Structures are given as C-alpha cells and as structure tokens.
Amino acid sequence: MLDTPRFQDAAKYEAYLKTPSGRLRSALAWENARGFLPVDTSKGRALDVGGGTGFASVQLAQMGYSVVLLDASEEMLRIAREQAATGNVAARISFCHGDVGQLPELFDAESFDVVVCHNLLEYVESPSATVCDIAKVMREDAMLSLMVRNRAGEVLKDAIKSHDWRLATANLEAETVVDTLYREPTRVFAPAEILGLLALVGLEVVSEHGVRVFFDYLGLENLTDAAYAQVFELESTLGARPEFGAIARYIQVIARRSLASSSKVAGL
C-alpha cells in the first residue's frame, strides 16, 4: 500500500467524515449500495476492505450482516470499534488488522456475500491485483460496491474552485493528484479504467453512480438539516444520471459475481 499519513492520522480523517462533504460521501455511497443488497441478510457475510472508521461496517451490521472490517491502521480500527459500540452492533463486526495485500492469506475463496471497497484503490500499489483478490473472496452472486476518486472531478475542482488552470490541464492525464486533506499523492481514475478492472476479473457491472457532483463548489461549511436533506436528494438524483455522474468527485460502481465470472476468476 502506498505510504500515506491517511492511515496514521485517523483523527483528522474522522473529523473530515463529520463535515458536510464527508457526510455526503459516506451517505450517498451507502444509499447507492443499499438498494442492491439482498433482502435476507440473516446469514449473510460482508467484508469492508479498508473500512477505516467503520461507517459502512456499522450500516451492514445493523442490517443483520456478519461483518469483517479489514484495515491497516490500528487507530482507524479503534475508532471503528467505538462506532460499532455506539451503534450497538459490536458483536456483529470482526475487526481485522491487516493489509489488503493479505486478502488471499486471510480469507478463503468465496467467503463473502457482500464486499465494500470505498476509496482504497487510490492507495494500493496494484489496483488490478487488489480487484482480482477481492473477486476471489466473493461468493457466486455476491455484490461489490467499489468507489474511487474520479479524475474528471479533480480537473473541475482545480479549474473551478482553485482557479489553477495549469494544474487542471495536467490532471487530465495525471495518475495521481495532491489530496486536499493530507497534501499527499492520491491515485485518480477514469470510469473506463474502473470498468476495465472489473471486466478483467469477469465481474458484472449492474449500476454506476457519481458521488458529490456539485456540492464541492458551493463553499458551504454549515448546513441546516433541511438544507442538507435537499442537497442529498439532488446529489442522489444527479449522481444516478450518466451525464452528471461522469464529472462527480467520486465514481461508484456496483458489480456482481456471476457463475461465469466465478470461472474466470478461478483461472487468474
């Protein structure tokens, strides 16, 4: 995994998740994924890869899933344990300290019905290897929610918000950008790149979304509950439309592992 303070300074990341931008990213991604989850979750098993402070893990556990939260940061896991206790779901979540590169050693093939991988591929050394390892631990008909930073969103951010037009132009082709929170290099992706990674392991894409289409350009630090609800509703609507989702700050793809894809993954 790329060396980044994101995995050490968990308090800074936790604080970001409480901002309107952070809340929107987490809530929109969860809402997009939730509609594709099986209705019967009583015996389901979920993996939250690089789950950080545990937002998705808590949501899954509250639905009835038995969840494994894998993260490389002990501090992130400490915060996640607190969140799970607050949500009264600590008994449903196993907290696993480890790197995503250890997936094949940590878990048997076809172990999970749901896998969440949000904003992790930006930091791994080989996104294609990580996606392949994730596919291998998915059961037949399992669902994957994958979210990454969108290159187009970074270009627009620098052009519109920062007024750094040279940097915006450079980011059209850049492999990494400078993260605003930590000022560290962060990989960015185009939608076609993500779809290509999933196609390589035979995962079937069932839905595509953009996350945070317009909010980043409003400059709003404080929102009333009513205003946040209106922003959330419009962001959700726009993110589901391809012409708007393509320029969002994040790309989210929902994919399934079919019988045909299972055979393809087995051969990799």
C-alpha positions as CSV (number, residue, x, y, z in Angstrom):
1,M,0.0,0.0,0.0
2,L,1.2,3.5,-0.8
3,D,2.8,5.3,2.2
4,T,0.3,7.9,3.3
5,P,-0.5,9.6,6.6
6,R,-4.2,8.9,6.0
7,F,-3.7,5.6,7.7
8,Q,-1.9,7.0,10.7
9,D,-3.7,10.3,11.4
10,A,-7.1,8.7,11.9
11,A,-8.4,11.6,14.0
12,K,-8.0,14.0,11.1
13,Y,-9.9,11.6,8.8
14,E,-12.6,11.1,11.4
15,A,-13.1,14.9,11.6
16,Y,-13.4,15.1,7.8
17,L,-16.2,12.5,7.8
18,K,-18.2,14.8,10.1
19,T,-18.1,17.7,7.7
20,P,-20.9,18.1,5.2
21,S,-18.6,16.9,2.4
22,G,-17.6,13.8,4.3
23,R,-21.1,13.0,5.5
24,L,-22.4,13.3,1.9
25,R,-19.7,11.0,0.5
26,S,-20.4,8.3,3.1
27,A,-24.2,8.6,3.0
28,L,-24.5,8.8,-0.8
29,A,-22.3,5.8,-1.3
30,W,-24.2,3.8,1.2
31,E,-27.6,4.7,-0.3
32,N,-26.4,3.7,-3.7
33,A,-25.2,0.3,-2.5
34,R,-28.1,-0.4,-0.1
35,G,-30.6,-0.9,-2.9
36,F,-28.6,-3.8,-4.3
37,L,-28.2,-5.7,-1.1
38,P,-30.2,-9.0,-0.6
39,V,-33.3,-8.7,1.4
40,D,-32.5,-11.7,3.6
41,T,-29.3,-10.7,5.4
42,S,-29.6,-13.0,8.5
43,K,-26.9,-15.4,7.3
44,G,-25.0,-13.0,5.0
45,R,-21.3,-12.3,5.5
46,A,-19.8,-9.0,4.5
47,L,-16.2,-7.7,4.1
48,D,-15.4,-4.0,4.4
49,V,-12.0,-3.7,2.8
50,G,-10.0,-0.7,4.1
51,G,-13.1,0.1,6.1
52,G,-11.4,2.8,8.1
53,T,-13.6,4.3,10.9
54,G,-16.3,1.8,10.1
55,F,-19.3,3.7,8.6
56,A,-20.2,1.0,6.1
57,S,-19.5,-1.8,8.5
58,V,-21.9,-0.4,11.0
59,Q,-24.6,0.0,8.4
60,L,-24.2,-3.6,7.2
61,A,-24.2,-4.9,10.7
62,Q,-27.4,-3.0,11.5
63,M,-29.0,-4.7,8.5
64,G,-28.1,-8.1,10.0
65,Y,-24.8,-9.0,8.2
66,S,-21.9,-10.6,10.0
67,V,-19.1,-8.1,9.0
68,V,-15.4,-8.3,8.8
69,L,-13.7,-4.9,8.8
70,L,-10.2,-5.1,7.4
71,D,-7.9,-2.1,7.8
72,A,-4.1,-1.5,8.1
73,S,-4.5,1.2,10.8
74,E,-4.9,0.2,14.4
75,E,-6.1,3.8,15.1
76,M,-8.8,3.5,12.5
77,L,-9.9,0.2,14.0
78,R,-10.0,1.8,17.4
79,I,-12.4,4.4,16.2
80,A,-14.4,1.8,14.3
81,R,-14.9,-0.2,17.5
82,E,-16.2,2.9,19.2
83,Q,-18.6,3.5,16.4
84,A,-19.8,-0.1,16.5
85,A,-20.4,0.1,20.2
86,T,-22.3,3.3,19.8
87,G,-24.5,1.6,17.1
88,N,-25.0,-1.5,19.3
89,V,-23.5,-3.8,16.7
90,A,-20.1,-4.6,18.0
91,A,-20.9,-8.2,18.3
92,R,-21.7,-8.5,14.6
93,I,-18.3,-7.0,13.5
94,S,-14.9,-8.6,13.5
95,F,-12.1,-6.1,13.4
96,C,-9.1,-7.4,11.4
97,H,-5.8,-5.5,11.5
98,G,-4.1,-6.2,8.1
99,D,-3.2,-5.0,4.7
100,V,-5.4,-5.5,1.6
101,G,-2.5,-7.4,0.1
102,Q,-3.1,-10.1,2.6
103,L,-6.6,-11.0,1.4
104,P,-5.6,-14.4,-0.1
105,E,-3.9,-15.4,3.2
106,L,-6.6,-14.0,5.5
107,F,-9.8,-15.3,3.8
108,D,-10.8,-18.4,1.9
109,A,-12.1,-18.1,-1.6
110,E,-15.8,-17.4,-1.9
111,S,-16.2,-16.3,1.7
112,F,-18.4,-13.2,1.4
113,D,-21.8,-12.2,0.1
114,V,-21.1,-8.5,0.1
115,V,-17.8,-6.6,-0.3
116,V,-17.4,-2.9,0.2
117,C,-14.2,-1.2,-1.1
118,H,-14.5,2.5,-0.8
119,N,-11.6,4.8,-1.5
120,L,-8.9,2.2,-1.1
121,L,-7.7,1.6,-4.7
122,E,-6.3,5.1,-4.7
123,Y,-3.6,3.9,-2.2
124,V,-2.7,0.4,-3.2
125,E,0.3,-0.4,-5.3
126,S,-1.6,-2.5,-7.9
127,P,-5.3,-1.8,-8.2
128,S,-5.7,-4.7,-10.7
129,A,-4.3,-7.2,-8.2
130,T,-6.5,-5.8,-5.4
131,V,-9.6,-6.1,-7.6
132,C,-8.6,-9.7,-8.5
133,D,-8.1,-10.6,-4.9
134,I,-11.4,-9.1,-3.9
135,A,-13.2,-11.0,-6.7
136,K,-11.7,-14.3,-5.4
137,V,-13.3,-13.9,-1.9
138,M,-16.7,-13.2,-3.3
139,R,-19.3,-15.9,-3.5
140,E,-21.4,-16.6,-6.5
141,D,-23.9,-13.8,-6.9
142,A,-22.1,-11.7,-4.3
143,M,-22.2,-7.9,-4.6
144,L,-19.3,-5.5,-4.7
145,S,-19.5,-1.7,-4.1
146,L,-16.4,-0.1,-5.3
147,M,-15.8,3.7,-5.0
148,V,-12.7,5.7,-6.2
149,R,-11.7,9.2,-6.8
150,N,-12.7,10.5,-10.3
151,R,-10.1,12.2,-12.4
152,A,-12.7,14.4,-14.1
153,G,-13.8,15.7,-10.7
154,E,-10.3,16.6,-9.8
155,V,-9.9,18.5,-13.0
156,L,-13.0,20.5,-12.4
157,K,-12.1,21.1,-8.7
158,D,-8.8,22.7,-9.7
159,A,-10.4,24.7,-12.6
160,I,-13.4,26.0,-10.7
161,K,-12.5,26.1,-7.1
162,S,-8.7,26.6,-7.1
163,H,-8.5,28.6,-10.3
164,D,-5.4,26.6,-11.1
165,W,-5.9,26.1,-14.8
166,R,-2.5,24.7,-15.5
167,L,-2.9,22.1,-12.8
168,A,-6.4,21.3,-14.1
169,T,-4.9,20.7,-17.5
170,A,-2.1,18.5,-16.1
171,N,-4.7,16.4,-14.2
172,L,-6.4,15.4,-17.4
173,E,-3.7,12.8,-17.8
174,A,-2.2,12.6,-14.3
175,E,-2.0,9.3,-12.5
176,T,-2.1,11.0,-9.1
177,V,-3.2,14.3,-7.6
178,V,-2.5,16.0,-4.4
179,D,-5.1,15.1,-1.7
180,T,-6.6,18.2,-0.1
181,L,-6.8,16.8,3.4
182,Y,-3.3,15.4,3.8
183,R,-1.4,17.0,0.9
184,E,-0.2,13.6,-0.3
185,P,-0.3,11.9,-3.7
186,T,-3.5,10.1,-4.4
187,R,-4.3,8.0,-7.4
188,V,-7.3,9.0,-9.6
189,F,-9.3,7.0,-12.1
190,A,-11.5,7.5,-15.1
191,P,-14.7,5.5,-15.3
192,A,-13.4,3.4,-18.2
193,E,-10.4,2.3,-16.1
194,I,-12.6,1.0,-13.3
195,L,-14.9,-0.8,-15.7
196,G,-11.9,-2.3,-17.3
197,L,-10.5,-3.6,-14.0
198,L,-13.8,-5.2,-13.2
199,A,-14.1,-6.7,-16.7
200,L,-10.7,-8.3,-16.3
201,V,-12.0,-10.5,-13.4
202,G,-15.4,-11.0,-15.0
203,L,-17.4,-9.0,-12.5
204,E,-20.8,-7.9,-14.0
205,V,-21.5,-4.2,-13.5
206,V,-25.1,-3.6,-12.5
207,S,-25.0,0.1,-11.6
208,E,-22.8,3.2,-11.9
209,H,-23.1,6.4,-9.9
210,G,-21.3,9.7,-9.4
211,V,-20.8,10.8,-5.8
212,R,-20.7,14.5,-5.0
213,V,-21.5,16.2,-8.3
214,F,-21.9,19.8,-7.3
215,F,-21.5,20.2,-3.5
216,D,-17.8,20.8,-3.5
217,Y,-18.2,24.1,-5.5
218,L,-20.8,25.7,-3.1
219,G,-18.4,26.6,-0.4
220,L,-20.9,25.8,2.4
221,E,-19.4,24.9,5.7
222,N,-22.6,24.9,7.8
223,L,-25.9,23.4,6.6
224,T,-29.2,23.2,8.4
225,D,-30.8,19.7,8.4
226,A,-33.3,20.8,5.9
227,A,-30.7,22.2,3.5
228,Y,-28.6,19.0,3.9
229,A,-31.6,16.9,3.0
230,Q,-32.2,18.9,-0.1
231,V,-28.6,18.7,-1.2
232,F,-28.6,15.0,-0.5
233,E,-31.7,14.5,-2.6
234,L,-30.4,16.4,-5.6
235,E,-26.9,14.9,-5.4
236,S,-28.5,11.4,-5.3
237,T,-30.6,12.3,-8.4
238,L,-27.7,13.7,-10.4
239,G,-25.3,11.0,-9.4
240,A,-27.6,8.4,-11.0
241,R,-27.6,10.2,-14.3
242,P,-24.5,9.4,-16.5
243,E,-24.1,12.9,-17.9
244,F,-23.7,14.3,-14.3
245,G,-22.1,11.2,-12.7
246,A,-19.2,11.4,-15.1
247,I,-18.0,14.7,-13.6
248,A,-18.5,13.9,-9.9
249,R,-15.7,13.8,-7.4
250,Y,-16.1,10.0,-7.0
251,I,-17.0,7.1,-9.1
252,Q,-19.1,4.3,-7.5
253,V,-19.7,1.0,-9.3
254,I,-21.9,-1.8,-8.1
255,A,-21.0,-5.2,-9.5
256,R,-21.9,-8.9,-9.1
257,R,-20.0,-12.1,-9.4
258,S,-21.9,-14.5,-11.6
259,L,-21.3,-18.2,-12.3
260,A,-19.5,-17.2,-15.5
261,S,-17.3,-14.7,-13.7
262,S,-16.5,-17.2,-10.9
263,S,-15.0,-19.5,-13.5
264,K,-12.9,-16.6,-14.9
265,V,-11.6,-15.6,-11.5
266,A,-10.6,-19.2,-10.7
267,G,-8.4,-19.1,-13.8
268,L,-6.5,-16.0,-12.7
